[in-house]
Amino acid sequence: MLNSAQVRRFTSLSGSEIPQDLDKLLDKYADSDNSARDMGVEYATAQVRELWDAGVPGVHFYVLNRSYSVSRILDNLVIPGHIRGD
């Protein structure tokens, strides 16, 4: 996630819905792109863990030519074989 406005626009274009808890967080961090990005990394990390706990075998990330957040998510998840972006 780059910023709150981009998430809302992307969601609208795809016909998706934003979960209520994420929608509240997007409102909270609407004025700070860096804070929105950090929140998005934490939210996505938790979401991937929940999916794995439910038995989902894999996930796909839309990087949108910006890999920083996905690298942080992978670092948070401690993916074997992932080269840390330190």
PyMOL Python script that loads the backbone (N, CA, C, O; Angstrom):
from pymol import cmd

cmd.read_pdbstr("""\
ATOM      1  N   MET A   1       0.844  -1.163   0.000  1.00  0.00           N
ATOM      2  CA  MET A   1       0.000   0.000   0.000  1.00  0.00           C
ATOM      3  C   MET A   1       0.893   1.231   0.000  1.00  0.00           C
ATOM      4  O   MET A   1       1.834   1.332   0.787  1.00  0.00           O
ATOM      5  N   LEU A   2       0.587   2.156  -0.887  1.00  0.00           N
ATOM      6  CA  LEU A   2       1.376   3.383  -0.945  1.00  0.00           C
ATOM      7  C   LEU A   2       0.713   4.509  -0.175  1.00  0.00           C
ATOM      8  O   LEU A   2       1.383   5.238   0.557  1.00  0.00           O
ATOM      9  N   ASN A   3      -0.578   4.657  -0.328  1.00  0.00           N
ATOM     10  CA  ASN A   3      -1.311   5.642   0.454  1.00  0.00           C
ATOM     11  C   ASN A   3      -2.794   5.293   0.444  1.00  0.00           C
ATOM     12  O   ASN A   3      -3.246   4.467  -0.349  1.00  0.00           O
ATOM     13  N   SER A   4      -3.534   5.927   1.327  1.00  0.00           N
ATOM     14  CA  SER A   4      -4.951   5.608   1.494  1.00  0.00           C
ATOM     15  C   SER A   4      -5.760   5.875   0.236  1.00  0.00           C
ATOM     16  O   SER A   4      -6.622   5.074  -0.127  1.00  0.00           O
ATOM     17  N   ALA A   5      -5.495   6.984  -0.432  1.00  0.00           N
ATOM     18  CA  ALA A   5      -6.249   7.329  -1.644  1.00  0.00           C
ATOM     19  C   ALA A   5      -6.030   6.285  -2.731  1.00  0.00           C
ATOM     20  O   ALA A   5      -6.968   5.914  -3.437  1.00  0.00           O
ATOM     21  N   GLN A   6      -4.797   5.814  -2.867  1.00  0.00           N
ATOM     22  CA  GLN A   6      -4.506   4.809  -3.890  1.00  0.00           C
ATOM     23  C   GLN A   6      -5.244   3.499  -3.600  1.00  0.00           C
ATOM     24  O   GLN A   6      -5.763   2.866  -4.519  1.00  0.00           O
ATOM     25  N   VAL A   7      -5.292   3.097  -2.349  1.00  0.00           N
ATOM     26  CA  VAL A   7      -6.005   1.864  -1.991  1.00  0.00           C
ATOM     27  C   VAL A   7      -7.479   1.999  -2.324  1.00  0.00           C
ATOM     28  O   VAL A   7      -8.075   1.076  -2.880  1.00  0.00           O
ATOM     29  N   ARG A   8      -8.068   3.125  -1.995  1.00  0.00           N
ATOM     30  CA  ARG A   8      -9.499   3.333  -2.284  1.00  0.00           C
ATOM     31  C   ARG A   8      -9.750   3.334  -3.796  1.00  0.00           C
ATOM     32  O   ARG A   8     -10.732   2.751  -4.257  1.00  0.00           O
ATOM     33  N   ARG A   9      -8.888   3.972  -4.556  1.00  0.00           N
ATOM     34  CA  ARG A   9      -9.038   4.025  -6.008  1.00  0.00           C
ATOM     35  C   ARG A   9      -8.888   2.626  -6.622  1.00  0.00           C
ATOM     36  O   ARG A   9      -9.700   2.221  -7.453  1.00  0.00           O
ATOM     37  N   PHE A  10      -7.861   1.901  -6.215  1.00  0.00           N
ATOM     38  CA  PHE A  10      -7.603   0.554  -6.718  1.00  0.00           C
ATOM     39  C   PHE A  10      -8.781  -0.371  -6.392  1.00  0.00           C
ATOM     40  O   PHE A  10      -9.199  -1.172  -7.229  1.00  0.00           O
ATOM     41  N   THR A  11      -9.303  -0.254  -5.189  1.00  0.00           N
ATOM     42  CA  THR A  11     -10.437  -1.073  -4.766  1.00  0.00           C
ATOM     43  C   THR A  11     -11.674  -0.740  -5.580  1.00  0.00           C
ATOM     44  O   THR A  11     -12.402  -1.641  -5.997  1.00  0.00           O
ATOM     45  N   SER A  12     -11.918   0.525  -5.808  1.00  0.00           N
ATOM     46  CA  SER A  12     -13.075   0.950  -6.595  1.00  0.00           C
ATOM     47  C   SER A  12     -12.994   0.423  -8.024  1.00  0.00           C
ATOM     48  O   SER A  12     -13.983  -0.070  -8.566  1.00  0.00           O
ATOM     49  N   LEU A  13     -11.824   0.529  -8.627  1.00  0.00           N
ATOM     50  CA  LEU A  13     -11.647   0.070 -10.006  1.00  0.00           C
ATOM     51  C   LEU A  13     -11.817  -1.439 -10.144  1.00  0.00           C
ATOM     52  O   LEU A  13     -12.277  -1.923 -11.178  1.00  0.00           O
ATOM     53  N   SER A  14     -11.449  -2.177  -9.112  1.00  0.00           N
ATOM     54  CA  SER A  14     -11.524  -3.638  -9.184  1.00  0.00           C
ATOM     55  C   SER A  14     -12.883  -4.180  -8.746  1.00  0.00           C
ATOM     56  O   SER A  14     -13.160  -5.368  -8.910  1.00  0.00           O
ATOM     57  N   GLY A  15     -13.728  -3.314  -8.190  1.00  0.00           N
ATOM     58  CA  GLY A  15     -15.033  -3.762  -7.712  1.00  0.00           C
ATOM     59  C   GLY A  15     -14.954  -4.519  -6.397  1.00  0.00           C
ATOM     60  O   GLY A  15     -15.893  -5.225  -6.028  1.00  0.00           O
ATOM     61  N   SER A  16     -13.843  -4.376  -5.691  1.00  0.00           N
ATOM     62  CA  SER A  16     -13.642  -5.050  -4.404  1.00  0.00           C
ATOM     63  C   SER A  16     -14.204  -4.200  -3.271  1.00  0.00           C
ATOM     64  O   SER A  16     -14.597  -3.050  -3.468  1.00  0.00           O
ATOM     65  N   GLU A  17     -14.230  -4.790  -2.090  1.00  0.00           N
ATOM     66  CA  GLU A  17     -14.639  -4.063  -0.896  1.00  0.00           C
ATOM     67  C   GLU A  17     -13.498  -4.063   0.106  1.00  0.00           C
ATOM     68  O   GLU A  17     -12.754  -5.038   0.218  1.00  0.00           O
ATOM     69  N   ILE A  18     -13.369  -2.972   0.824  1.00  0.00           N
ATOM     70  CA  ILE A  18     -12.352  -2.848   1.861  1.00  0.00           C
ATOM     71  C   ILE A  18     -12.957  -3.355   3.167  1.00  0.00           C
ATOM     72  O   ILE A  18     -14.044  -2.920   3.545  1.00  0.00           O
ATOM     73  N   PRO A  19     -12.272  -4.274   3.868  1.00  0.00           N
ATOM     74  CA  PRO A  19     -12.773  -4.717   5.171  1.00  0.00           C
ATOM     75  C   PRO A  19     -12.939  -3.522   6.110  1.00  0.00           C
ATOM     76  O   PRO A  19     -12.165  -2.566   6.057  1.00  0.00           O
ATOM     77  N   GLN A  20     -13.950  -3.588   6.963  1.00  0.00           N
ATOM     78  CA  GLN A  20     -14.290  -2.455   7.824  1.00  0.00           C
ATOM     79  C   GLN A  20     -13.113  -2.025   8.706  1.00  0.00           C
ATOM     80  O   GLN A  20     -12.875  -0.828   8.871  1.00  0.00           O
ATOM     81  N   ASP A  21     -12.379  -2.980   9.270  1.00  0.00           N
ATOM     82  CA  ASP A  21     -11.258  -2.603  10.132  1.00  0.00           C
ATOM     83  C   ASP A  21     -10.158  -1.892   9.345  1.00  0.00           C
ATOM     84  O   ASP A  21      -9.548  -0.947   9.846  1.00  0.00           O
ATOM     85  N   LEU A  22      -9.905  -2.341   8.122  1.00  0.00           N
ATOM     86  CA  LEU A  22      -8.908  -1.676   7.277  1.00  0.00           C
ATOM     87  C   LEU A  22      -9.403  -0.300   6.845  1.00  0.00           C
ATOM     88  O   LEU A  22      -8.616   0.645   6.778  1.00  0.00           O
ATOM     89  N   ASP A  23     -10.676  -0.177   6.557  1.00  0.00           N
ATOM     90  CA  ASP A  23     -11.251   1.110   6.161  1.00  0.00           C
ATOM     91  C   ASP A  23     -11.042   2.161   7.258  1.00  0.00           C
ATOM     92  O   ASP A  23     -10.712   3.310   6.965  1.00  0.00           O
ATOM     93  N   LYS A  24     -11.235   1.765   8.507  1.00  0.00           N
ATOM     94  CA  LYS A  24     -11.015   2.689   9.626  1.00  0.00           C
ATOM     95  C   LYS A  24      -9.542   3.090   9.727  1.00  0.00           C
ATOM     96  O   LYS A  24      -9.222   4.246  10.006  1.00  0.00           O
ATOM     97  N   LEU A  25      -8.658   2.130   9.499  1.00  0.00           N
ATOM     98  CA  LEU A  25      -7.225   2.438   9.532  1.00  0.00           C
ATOM     99  C   LEU A  25      -6.828   3.362   8.384  1.00  0.00           C
ATOM    100  O   LEU A  25      -5.989   4.245   8.562  1.00  0.00           O
ATOM    101  N   LEU A  26      -7.422   3.166   7.216  1.00  0.00           N
ATOM    102  CA  LEU A  26      -7.140   4.054   6.082  1.00  0.00           C
ATOM    103  C   LEU A  26      -7.547   5.485   6.408  1.00  0.00           C
ATOM    104  O   LEU A  26      -6.837   6.430   6.065  1.00  0.00           O
ATOM    105  N   ASP A  27      -8.691   5.647   7.072  1.00  0.00           N
ATOM    106  CA  ASP A  27      -9.118   6.985   7.498  1.00  0.00           C
ATOM    107  C   ASP A  27      -8.118   7.580   8.488  1.00  0.00           C
ATOM    108  O   ASP A  27      -7.752   8.751   8.389  1.00  0.00           O
ATOM    109  N   LYS A  28      -7.686   6.767   9.434  1.00  0.00           N
ATOM    110  CA  LYS A  28      -6.776   7.232  10.483  1.00  0.00           C
ATOM    111  C   LYS A  28      -5.448   7.728   9.904  1.00  0.00           C
ATOM    112  O   LYS A  28      -4.884   8.708  10.391  1.00  0.00           O
ATOM    113  N   TYR A  29      -4.950   7.052   8.866  1.00  0.00           N
ATOM    114  CA  TYR A  29      -3.641   7.386   8.305  1.00  0.00           C
ATOM    115  C   TYR A  29      -3.729   8.094   6.952  1.00  0.00           C
ATOM    116  O   TYR A  29      -2.756   8.107   6.197  1.00  0.00           O
ATOM    117  N   ALA A  30      -4.865   8.670   6.646  1.00  0.00           N
ATOM    118  CA  ALA A  30      -5.078   9.309   5.342  1.00  0.00           C
ATOM    119  C   ALA A  30      -4.118  10.466   5.077  1.00  0.00           C
ATOM    120  O   ALA A  30      -3.808  10.757   3.922  1.00  0.00           O
ATOM    121  N   ASP A  31      -3.648  11.122   6.123  1.00  0.00           N
ATOM    122  CA  ASP A  31      -2.790  12.296   5.948  1.00  0.00           C
ATOM    123  C   ASP A  31      -1.296  11.993   6.022  1.00  0.00           C
ATOM    124  O   ASP A  31      -0.477  12.910   5.952  1.00  0.00           O
ATOM    125  N   SER A  32      -0.938  10.736   6.161  1.00  0.00           N
ATOM    126  CA  SER A  32       0.480  10.384   6.274  1.00  0.00           C
ATOM    127  C   SER A  32       0.781   9.144   5.438  1.00  0.00           C
ATOM    128  O   SER A  32       0.481   8.022   5.845  1.00  0.00           O
ATOM    129  N   ASP A  33       1.381   9.360   4.264  1.00  0.00           N
ATOM    130  CA  ASP A  33       1.703   8.238   3.380  1.00  0.00           C
ATOM    131  C   ASP A  33       2.636   7.233   4.051  1.00  0.00           C
ATOM    132  O   ASP A  33       2.448   6.025   3.904  1.00  0.00           O
ATOM    133  N   ASN A  34       3.640   7.717   4.787  1.00  0.00           N
ATOM    134  CA  ASN A  34       4.574   6.800   5.448  1.00  0.00           C
ATOM    135  C   ASN A  34       3.878   5.964   6.512  1.00  0.00           C
ATOM    136  O   ASN A  34       4.118   4.761   6.615  1.00  0.00           O
ATOM    137  N   SER A  35       3.020   6.595   7.300  1.00  0.00           N
ATOM    138  CA  SER A  35       2.284   5.853   8.323  1.00  0.00           C
ATOM    139  C   SER A  35       1.308   4.873   7.691  1.00  0.00           C
ATOM    140  O   SER A  35       1.134   3.760   8.188  1.00  0.00           O
ATOM    141  N   ALA A  36       0.669   5.280   6.595  1.00  0.00           N
ATOM    142  CA  ALA A  36      -0.252   4.382   5.886  1.00  0.00           C
ATOM    143  C   ALA A  36       0.510   3.183   5.335  1.00  0.00           C
ATOM    144  O   ALA A  36       0.030   2.052   5.406  1.00  0.00           O
ATOM    145  N   ARG A  37       1.685   3.428   4.794  1.00  0.00           N
ATOM    146  CA  ARG A  37       2.505   2.328   4.264  1.00  0.00           C
ATOM    147  C   ARG A  37       2.906   1.372   5.380  1.00  0.00           C
ATOM    148  O   ARG A  37       2.807   0.156   5.215  1.00  0.00           O
ATOM    149  N   ASP A  38       3.357   1.904   6.514  1.00  0.00           N
ATOM    150  CA  ASP A  38       3.760   1.056   7.637  1.00  0.00           C
ATOM    151  C   ASP A  38       2.577   0.251   8.169  1.00  0.00           C
ATOM    152  O   ASP A  38       2.714  -0.933   8.477  1.00  0.00           O
ATOM    153  N   MET A  39       1.422   0.891   8.274  1.00  0.00           N
ATOM    154  CA  MET A  39       0.224   0.192   8.718  1.00  0.00           C
ATOM    155  C   MET A  39      -0.131  -0.909   7.733  1.00  0.00           C
ATOM    156  O   MET A  39      -0.510  -2.008   8.138  1.00  0.00           O
ATOM    157  N   GLY A  40      -0.010  -0.622   6.444  1.00  0.00           N
ATOM    158  CA  GLY A  40      -0.318  -1.612   5.418  1.00  0.00           C
ATOM    159  C   GLY A  40       0.586  -2.824   5.500  1.00  0.00           C
ATOM    160  O   GLY A  40       0.136  -3.952   5.295  1.00  0.00           O
ATOM    161  N   VAL A  41       1.857  -2.603   5.798  1.00  0.00           N
ATOM    162  CA  VAL A  41       2.801  -3.714   5.957  1.00  0.00           C
ATOM    163  C   VAL A  41       2.372  -4.592   7.131  1.00  0.00           C
ATOM    164  O   VAL A  41       2.348  -5.817   7.016  1.00  0.00           O
ATOM    165  N   GLU A  42       2.037  -3.974   8.248  1.00  0.00           N
ATOM    166  CA  GLU A  42       1.614  -4.744   9.425  1.00  0.00           C
ATOM    167  C   GLU A  42       0.294  -5.469   9.166  1.00  0.00           C
ATOM    168  O   GLU A  42       0.134  -6.625   9.555  1.00  0.00           O
ATOM    169  N   TYR A  43      -0.642  -4.796   8.514  1.00  0.00           N
ATOM    170  CA  TYR A  43      -1.945  -5.400   8.212  1.00  0.00           C
ATOM    171  C   TYR A  43      -1.766  -6.600   7.280  1.00  0.00           C
ATOM    172  O   TYR A  43      -2.339  -7.664   7.513  1.00  0.00           O
ATOM    173  N   ALA A  44      -0.973  -6.423   6.233  1.00  0.00           N
ATOM    174  CA  ALA A  44      -0.760  -7.505   5.268  1.00  0.00           C
ATOM    175  C   ALA A  44      -0.009  -8.674   5.901  1.00  0.00           C
ATOM    176  O   ALA A  44      -0.301  -9.833   5.605  1.00  0.00           O
ATOM    177  N   THR A  45       0.952  -8.378   6.766  1.00  0.00           N
ATOM    178  CA  THR A  45       1.675  -9.444   7.462  1.00  0.00           C
ATOM    179  C   THR A  45       0.704 -10.290   8.282  1.00  0.00           C
ATOM    180  O   THR A  45       0.748 -11.519   8.232  1.00  0.00           O
ATOM    181  N   ALA A  46      -0.170  -9.628   9.035  1.00  0.00           N
ATOM    182  CA  ALA A  46      -1.160 -10.354   9.842  1.00  0.00           C
ATOM    183  C   ALA A  46      -2.119 -11.138   8.955  1.00  0.00           C
ATOM    184  O   ALA A  46      -2.500 -12.260   9.285  1.00  0.00           O
ATOM    185  N   GLN A  47      -2.504 -10.551   7.839  1.00  0.00           N
ATOM    186  CA  GLN A  47      -3.429 -11.214   6.921  1.00  0.00           C
ATOM    187  C   GLN A  47      -2.810 -12.489   6.337  1.00  0.00           C
ATOM    188  O   GLN A  47      -3.482 -13.516   6.245  1.00  0.00           O
ATOM    189  N   VAL A  48      -1.541 -12.428   5.947  1.00  0.00           N
ATOM    190  CA  VAL A  48      -0.864 -13.614   5.408  1.00  0.00           C
ATOM    191  C   VAL A  48      -0.774 -14.699   6.481  1.00  0.00           C
ATOM    192  O   VAL A  48      -1.003 -15.875   6.196  1.00  0.00           O
ATOM    193  N   ARG A  49      -0.444 -14.310   7.704  1.00  0.00           N
ATOM    194  CA  ARG A  49      -0.377 -15.302   8.793  1.00  0.00           C
ATOM    195  C   ARG A  49      -1.732 -15.977   8.994  1.00  0.00           C
ATOM    196  O   ARG A  49      -1.799 -17.194   9.166  1.00  0.00           O
ATOM    197  N   GLU A  50      -2.808 -15.197   8.974  1.00  0.00           N
ATOM    198  CA  GLU A  50      -4.157 -15.767   9.117  1.00  0.00           C
ATOM    199  C   GLU A  50      -4.465 -16.734   7.980  1.00  0.00           C
ATOM    200  O   GLU A  50      -5.027 -17.805   8.208  1.00  0.00           O
ATOM    201  N   LEU A  51      -4.101 -16.363   6.767  1.00  0.00           N
ATOM    202  CA  LEU A  51      -4.341 -17.242   5.621  1.00  0.00           C
ATOM    203  C   LEU A  51      -3.559 -18.541   5.758  1.00  0.00           C
ATOM    204  O   LEU A  51      -4.103 -19.619   5.518  1.00  0.00           O
ATOM    205  N   TRP A  52      -2.297 -18.450   6.140  1.00  0.00           N
ATOM    206  CA  TRP A  52      -1.486 -19.659   6.322  1.00  0.00           C
ATOM    207  C   TRP A  52      -2.061 -20.538   7.429  1.00  0.00           C
ATOM    208  O   TRP A  52      -2.123 -21.760   7.292  1.00  0.00           O
ATOM    209  N   ASP A  53      -2.483 -19.904   8.536  1.00  0.00           N
ATOM    210  CA  ASP A  53      -3.077 -20.668   9.641  1.00  0.00           C
ATOM    211  C   ASP A  53      -4.342 -21.395   9.199  1.00  0.00           C
ATOM    212  O   ASP A  53      -4.681 -22.447   9.740  1.00  0.00           O
ATOM    213  N   ALA A  54      -5.039 -20.831   8.215  1.00  0.00           N
ATOM    214  CA  ALA A  54      -6.265 -21.443   7.690  1.00  0.00           C
ATOM    215  C   ALA A  54      -5.968 -22.490   6.616  1.00  0.00           C
ATOM    216  O   ALA A  54      -6.886 -23.103   6.071  1.00  0.00           O
ATOM    217  N   GLY A  55      -4.683 -22.692   6.315  1.00  0.00           N
ATOM    218  CA  GLY A  55      -4.305 -23.726   5.364  1.00  0.00           C
ATOM    219  C   GLY A  55      -4.119 -23.277   3.928  1.00  0.00           C
ATOM    220  O   GLY A  55      -3.923 -24.109   3.043  1.00  0.00           O
ATOM    221  N   VAL A  56      -4.176 -21.975   3.682  1.00  0.00           N
ATOM    222  CA  VAL A  56      -3.947 -21.473   2.325  1.00  0.00           C
ATOM    223  C   VAL A  56      -2.476 -21.720   1.974  1.00  0.00           C
ATOM    224  O   VAL A  56      -1.593 -21.306   2.725  1.00  0.00           O
ATOM    225  N   PRO A  57      -2.198 -22.383   0.851  1.00  0.00           N
ATOM    226  CA  PRO A  57      -0.823 -22.776   0.542  1.00  0.00           C
ATOM    227  C   PRO A  57       0.083 -21.664   0.023  1.00  0.00           C
ATOM    228  O   PRO A  57       1.304 -21.822   0.040  1.00  0.00           O
ATOM    229  N   GLY A  58      -0.469 -20.555  -0.433  1.00  0.00           N
ATOM    230  CA  GLY A  58       0.369 -19.488  -0.969  1.00  0.00           C
ATOM    231  C   GLY A  58      -0.406 -18.204  -1.144  1.00  0.00           C
ATOM    232  O   GLY A  58      -1.636 -18.190  -1.089  1.00  0.00           O
ATOM    233  N   VAL A  59       0.318 -17.132  -1.353  1.00  0.00           N
ATOM    234  CA  VAL A  59      -0.289 -15.818  -1.566  1.00  0.00           C
ATOM    235  C   VAL A  59       0.407 -15.144  -2.743  1.00  0.00           C
ATOM    236  O   VAL A  59       1.512 -15.524  -3.130  1.00  0.00           O
ATOM    237  N   HIS A  60      -0.253 -14.148  -3.300  1.00  0.00           N
ATOM    238  CA  HIS A  60       0.310 -13.375  -4.408  1.00  0.00           C
ATOM    239  C   HIS A  60       0.240 -11.902  -4.027  1.00  0.00           C
ATOM    240  O   HIS A  60      -0.797 -11.421  -3.571  1.00  0.00           O
ATOM    241  N   PHE A  61       1.334 -11.197  -4.212  1.00  0.00           N
ATOM    242  CA  PHE A  61       1.377  -9.766  -3.925  1.00  0.00           C
ATOM    243  C   PHE A  61       1.418  -8.985  -5.230  1.00  0.00           C
ATOM    244  O   PHE A  61       2.152  -9.348  -6.149  1.00  0.00           O
ATOM    245  N   TYR A  62       0.639  -7.920  -5.318  1.00  0.00           N
ATOM    246  CA  TYR A  62       0.725  -6.979  -6.429  1.00  0.00           C
ATOM    247  C   TYR A  62       1.690  -5.883  -5.997  1.00  0.00           C
ATOM    248  O   TYR A  62       1.345  -5.034  -5.176  1.00  0.00           O
ATOM    249  N   VAL A  63       2.883  -5.904  -6.544  1.00  0.00           N
ATOM    250  CA  VAL A  63       3.951  -5.009  -6.114  1.00  0.00           C
ATOM    251  C   VAL A  63       3.807  -3.611  -6.710  1.00  0.00           C
ATOM    252  O   VAL A  63       4.257  -2.633  -6.112  1.00  0.00           O
ATOM    253  N   LEU A  64       3.187  -3.508  -7.878  1.00  0.00           N
ATOM    254  CA  LEU A  64       3.005  -2.219  -8.550  1.00  0.00           C
ATOM    255  C   LEU A  64       4.333  -1.479  -8.730  1.00  0.00           C
ATOM    256  O   LEU A  64       4.411  -0.264  -8.551  1.00  0.00           O
ATOM    257  N   ASN A  65       5.366  -2.232  -9.084  1.00  0.00           N
ATOM    258  CA  ASN A  65       6.710  -1.698  -9.331  1.00  0.00           C
ATOM    259  C   ASN A  65       7.370  -1.085  -8.100  1.00  0.00           C
ATOM    260  O   ASN A  65       8.307  -0.297  -8.223  1.00  0.00           O
ATOM    261  N   ARG A  66       6.887  -1.442  -6.924  1.00  0.00           N
ATOM    262  CA  ARG A  66       7.487  -0.939  -5.688  1.00  0.00           C
ATOM    263  C   ARG A  66       7.578  -2.098  -4.703  1.00  0.00           C
ATOM    264  O   ARG A  66       6.582  -2.483  -4.091  1.00  0.00           O
ATOM    265  N   SER A  67       8.747  -2.635  -4.560  1.00  0.00           N
ATOM    266  CA  SER A  67       8.916  -3.861  -3.784  1.00  0.00           C
ATOM    267  C   SER A  67       9.200  -3.637  -2.299  1.00  0.00           C
ATOM    268  O   SER A  67       9.248  -4.604  -1.539  1.00  0.00           O
ATOM    269  N   TYR A  68       9.388  -2.402  -1.870  1.00  0.00           N
ATOM    270  CA  TYR A  68       9.781  -2.121  -0.484  1.00  0.00           C
ATOM    271  C   TYR A  68       8.831  -2.762   0.524  1.00  0.00           C
ATOM    272  O   TYR A  68       9.278  -3.469   1.428  1.00  0.00           O
ATOM    273  N   SER A  69       7.539  -2.528   0.382  1.00  0.00           N
ATOM    274  CA  SER A  69       6.576  -3.045   1.358  1.00  0.00           C
ATOM    275  C   SER A  69       6.532  -4.561   1.354  1.00  0.00           C
ATOM    276  O   SER A  69       6.458  -5.182   2.414  1.00  0.00           O
ATOM    277  N   VAL A  70       6.575  -5.164   0.176  1.00  0.00           N
ATOM    278  CA  VAL A  70       6.549  -6.628   0.102  1.00  0.00           C
ATOM    279  C   VAL A  70       7.815  -7.211   0.728  1.00  0.00           C
ATOM    280  O   VAL A  70       7.750  -8.242   1.398  1.00  0.00           O
ATOM    281  N   SER A  71       8.947  -6.574   0.523  1.00  0.00           N
ATOM    282  CA  SER A  71      10.181  -7.033   1.174  1.00  0.00           C
ATOM    283  C   SER A  71      10.039  -6.986   2.686  1.00  0.00           C
ATOM    284  O   SER A  71      10.491  -7.898   3.380  1.00  0.00           O
ATOM    285  N   ARG A  72       9.420  -5.939   3.200  1.00  0.00           N
ATOM    286  CA  ARG A  72       9.208  -5.834   4.654  1.00  0.00           C
ATOM    287  C   ARG A  72       8.250  -6.907   5.145  1.00  0.00           C
ATOM    288  O   ARG A  72       8.453  -7.475   6.218  1.00  0.00           O
ATOM    289  N   ILE A  73       7.205  -7.193   4.371  1.00  0.00           N
ATOM    290  CA  ILE A  73       6.264  -8.251   4.751  1.00  0.00           C
ATOM    291  C   ILE A  73       6.996  -9.592   4.812  1.00  0.00           C
ATOM    292  O   ILE A  73       6.828 -10.352   5.766  1.00  0.00           O
ATOM    293  N   LEU A  74       7.800  -9.879   3.803  1.00  0.00           N
ATOM    294  CA  LEU A  74       8.556 -11.130   3.781  1.00  0.00           C
ATOM    295  C   LEU A  74       9.538 -11.200   4.948  1.00  0.00           C
ATOM    296  O   LEU A  74       9.713 -12.259   5.550  1.00  0.00           O
ATOM    297  N   ASP A  75      10.174 -10.085   5.267  1.00  0.00           N
ATOM    298  CA  ASP A  75      11.057 -10.045   6.440  1.00  0.00           C
ATOM    299  C   ASP A  75      10.267 -10.355   7.711  1.00  0.00           C
ATOM    300  O   ASP A  75      10.726 -11.121   8.557  1.00  0.00           O
ATOM    301  N   ASN A  76       9.081  -9.760   7.844  1.00  0.00           N
ATOM    302  CA  ASN A  76       8.242 -10.002   9.024  1.00  0.00           C
ATOM    303  C   ASN A  76       7.844 -11.466   9.141  1.00  0.00           C
ATOM    304  O   ASN A  76       7.748 -12.005  10.244  1.00  0.00           O
ATOM    305  N   LEU A  77       7.615 -12.100   8.007  1.00  0.00           N
ATOM    306  CA  LEU A  77       7.167 -13.492   7.996  1.00  0.00           C
ATOM    307  C   LEU A  77       8.325 -14.480   8.093  1.00  0.00           C
ATOM    308  O   LEU A  77       8.104 -15.675   8.288  1.00  0.00           O
ATOM    309  N   VAL A  78       9.562 -13.987   7.960  1.00  0.00           N
ATOM    310  CA  VAL A  78      10.766 -14.811   7.984  1.00  0.00           C
ATOM    311  C   VAL A  78      10.612 -15.972   6.996  1.00  0.00           C
ATOM    312  O   VAL A  78      10.583 -17.141   7.382  1.00  0.00           O
ATOM    313  N   ILE A  79      10.516 -15.617   5.720  1.00  0.00           N
ATOM    314  CA  ILE A  79      10.367 -16.585   4.642  1.00  0.00           C
ATOM    315  C   ILE A  79      11.711 -17.278   4.392  1.00  0.00           C
ATOM    316  O   ILE A  79      12.694 -16.605   4.081  1.00  0.00           O
ATOM    317  N   PRO A  80      11.773 -18.614   4.521  1.00  0.00           N
ATOM    318  CA  PRO A  80      13.030 -19.309   4.224  1.00  0.00           C
ATOM    319  C   PRO A  80      13.452 -19.057   2.776  1.00  0.00           C
ATOM    320  O   PRO A  80      12.639 -19.152   1.857  1.00  0.00           O
ATOM    321  N   GLY A  81      14.728 -18.738   2.587  1.00  0.00           N
ATOM    322  CA  GLY A  81      15.244 -18.506   1.243  1.00  0.00           C
ATOM    323  C   GLY A  81      15.088 -17.076   0.760  1.00  0.00           C
ATOM    324  O   GLY A  81      15.657 -16.706  -0.267  1.00  0.00           O
ATOM    325  N   HIS A  82      14.324 -16.264   1.485  1.00  0.00           N
ATOM    326  CA  HIS A  82      14.166 -14.859   1.110  1.00  0.00           C
ATOM    327  C   HIS A  82      15.435 -14.118   1.507  1.00  0.00           C
ATOM    328  O   HIS A  82      15.892 -14.215   2.646  1.00  0.00           O
ATOM    329  N   ILE A  83      15.988 -13.394   0.578  1.00  0.00           N
ATOM    330  CA  ILE A  83      17.171 -12.589   0.867  1.00  0.00           C
ATOM    331  C   ILE A  83      16.701 -11.288   1.489  1.00  0.00           C
ATOM    332  O   ILE A  83      15.998 -10.500   0.855  1.00  0.00           O
ATOM    333  N   ARG A  84      17.088 -11.075   2.711  1.00  0.00           N
ATOM    334  CA  ARG A  84      16.639  -9.881   3.429  1.00  0.00           C
ATOM    335  C   ARG A  84      17.168  -8.626   2.747  1.00  0.00           C
ATOM    336  O   ARG A  84      18.307  -8.584   2.281  1.00  0.00           O
ATOM    337  N   GLY A  85      16.317  -7.606   2.699  1.00  0.00           N
ATOM    338  CA  GLY A  85      16.683  -6.350   2.059  1.00  0.00           C
ATOM    339  C   GLY A  85      17.288  -5.351   3.009  1.00  0.00           C
ATOM    340  O   GLY A  85      16.950  -4.169   2.957  1.00  0.00           O
ATOM    341  N   ASP A  86      18.181  -5.797   3.881  1.00  0.00           N
ATOM    342  CA  ASP A  86      18.793  -4.898   4.869  1.00  0.00           C
ATOM    343  C   ASP A  86      19.744  -3.924   4.225  1.00  0.00           C
ATOM    344  O   ASP A  86      20.343  -3.099   4.914  1.00  0.00           O
TER     345      ASP A  86
END
""", "prot")
cmd.dss("prot")
cmd.show_as("cartoon", "prot")
cmd.util.cbc("prot")
cmd.orient("prot")
